């Protein structure tokens, strides 16, 4: 399968500074959900900003659907790659939730922008708030509005930058459901996160970054079973993984449902 995003020996540094990214080589595939984890300052956000043209490589290449991003503008790439920023307040500017959501599809020439905007609002569960000011929403609702606004542009790739930071567990579960619906719609999703539960429950693969390099790539079971690696990057495994290990389960569970199923099997 051809990748939808490909980096070749990507190096990046801001002016007069040390290298932030050092020789990154990755492939991300259509309909795949990947999480980027790692300590603060390791280069996660810097890396994904190359995918929509906000940053350009100092050395190496980045390709999005075979488009060399160094030769494309952020406006061109935003039709393919949608970005939901960590702070939703940075993306909100309209008078109502509906106007906020319809702005993108109108300006990008999306067919049937009204229907697309309404569908996107419904997808994130804000259909009862379409006529109110987005500034009156809770933080979790603003996060979902930012997601709806990107959904309405109908990109093929979605980037979520720390989508559950400051959110309660209820909102986190809603975001997980949205991400899983995107999988069913054949969207590619890239999640930057320190939320190990989110990474373990959603991801097909997890990319571990550290000091500007890709330390390891693997499926969630492989990554969250690697205690040495997690200690190195100063991150704790999901709570359910820790419980599974304490019970000496043969394979670590990633969700409560998986834990219960394996516990029953081991008891039987």
N, C-alpha and C positions, 0 to 999 in steps of 0.2 A: 504494500500500500504506500502511495506517495504521501509525504508529510504535507501538512498545511502550513506549518512554520518550521523553518530550518535555519540554524545558525552554523556558520563555518568559521572556526578559529576567531571568535568575536572578542575583541579587546576594546575597552572603553575607559577613559579617564576624563574628568573635568579639567579645565585649564589649570596648569601649574600644580596638579595634584598627582597622587599615586594612582596606579591602576585600580579601578573599581571592579572591572570584569577582566578576567585573564584566560583567554583561550577557550571560550565556551563553545562546545559542539553538542547541539541537541536537535532532536526531531520530535515534533508534536503532531499527532495524526488527527484526521477528521473524526468527529463524534467522540473524541477522547476527553476525559476529565482528568486534569493533572493538578497537583498541589505543589507549590514551591514553599519549602520550609527552610529555616535556618536562623541564626542569631541576627539581631539588629545590625545593620550596616554591612551585611554580607553581599549585597548587590541584587536582591530579589526585584525590587521596584525598578532599579536601573535597567535590569535585563528586560522586563516586560515592556518598558517604555520604548524599546527598540522595535517592538512588534507593531506599534501603530505610528511609528515615525516621529514620535516626540523627541527621541534621541537617535543619532546616527553613529555607526561604528567608527572608531578611530582606526582600527585595523580589523580585517575580516569582513564577512558578509552576513546579512540577514535576509532571508527570503520569506515572503508571505504569499502563498499560492503562486510560487515561482516569480513573484515580483521582487526585484531588488529594492529594498526599502531605502537605500541611499539615493535612489533615483525617483522616489515617489514622495508626495507631500502627505502630511498627517491627514488632510482632508480626504485625499484619495484612499488612504489606508483605513480611515474610520468607517468606510462603507463595508469593510471586511472585518475589522477588529473593533469591537466596542469596549470601552473602558469605564468601569464603575469605580470611582475613586473612594479612598478610605473614608473621607469626610463628605457625606452626601450634601452638606450645605454648599460645597463648592460647585455643585451642578444644578442648583435650584435657583430660578430667577423669575418664573412666571406667576400670574395672579391666581391661577387655580391648578389643581392636580391635572385636569384634562388638558389645559393649555400647555402645561409643562411637558406632558407626554406627546402631544401632537406636534410640538415644535420641530422635532427631529425629522419625522417622516414627511412633513410639509416641505422642509428645506432640502431634503435629499430626494424629493420626487418619488417617494414610495407610493405605490398604487393604493387607492382607497385609504388615505391617511387617517380619516376619522375612525373607520372600522379597525384599522391596525392599532391605533392608540387605545381604543376601548378594549380590544382583546388583550393588549399588554397590561392595562390596568387590572383587568379581570384576572389575568394570570398571577398577579402578585397580591390579589385579595384586597384591592382598594376601590372597588367599584362603588361603594357607598360613600366615598369621599371625593368624587370627581369634581364637585363644584366648590370645594372649600380651598382656602389658601394653603399651599404646601408648607408654608412657614409655621402653620399651626399644628402640623403633624408631630407625632413622637419621633424620637431618633430612629426607632425600628421601622416606622412607617416611611420616614424620609429615605431610608436605605432601600426599601422596596420600591419607592417611587423612582429613585435613581436607576434601579434595575429595569423598571417598566420603560423609562425613557430610552434606555439603550436597546431594550427588546424591540421597541417600536421602529427602530432604524433597520431592523432585521439583518444584523451582521451575522457572519458565520462563526466568528470567534468572540468569546466574551472573556474579559479579564476582570476579576474581582480582587480588589486590593483590601485585605483585612475586612471582609464583609461582616464579621460577627464581633468586631471589637466594640465593647461598650453595650452589647446587646444582651438581653436576657435569653434564657434557654428556649423560651417559647418562640421568640423571633428567629433564633438560630435554626430551630426545626423548620420554620417556614422557609428560610433561605435554602436549607437542604432540599426541601421538596421542590422549590423552584429550579435548583440546579439539576435535580434528577429529571424534571420535566424537560429541561433543555437537552439532556442526553437522549430522551425519546424523540426529540425533534431534530436529532442529528447535528446538534451544535457542539462546537469545541469549547471547552471551558477551562480557563487557567485561573487558579485561586492562589493568591499570596496569603499565607495565614500563619499565625502562631497558635491557632486553635487546633489541637491535635485530634480532638473528636471530629471536627469538621473534615479534616484531611483524611482521617481513617474511614469515615462513613461514605464519603463522596468519591474518592479518587480511584481511577484505574491505575495510575502510577503516581509516585511521589518523587519529586526532585529535591535532593538535599543540597543546599548551597552553604558554602563556608569560605570566607575570605576571597570572594570573587571567582571561585571555581565551583564546578558541579562535583560534590564529594561522592554522591552515590545516587543511582536511579533504581527504583524497584517498586513492586506492588506494595500496598500498605502492610500486609502481613510481614513481608521481608524487612521493610524499613523499621517498623515499630517493634520487631523482635530483636533488633540490633542495639543492645544496651550500650555497647562501647561507642557507637556512632552518636546516639542521642546524648550521652554524657559529653562527648566532644563538642557538640554544637549547643550544649546547655539548654536542651529542651526535654521535657518529661513526656513519657508515652501517655496515651489516653488512659483514663482511670480503669476502664474495663480490661485493658491489656495488662495492667499491673495486677488486677485481681486474678485474671486467668493465670498469670505466671506464678502467683502465690499459691495457687491450687495445683501447680505442676501440670497444667493442661498440655497436651501434645502439640497443639497449634494455638497460638494466641487468638482470642476472639476480638473482633473490632467493634461489635455492637452488642447491646444488651440481648437482642433477639438471638444473635449467634452464640452468646455466652450461655443462655438458657438451653438452647438446643444441644450444645456440646456437653453441658453439665448433665442433661438427661441421658445422653448417649453413654457417658462415662459411668453414670450410676447404674444404667441397665447392663 
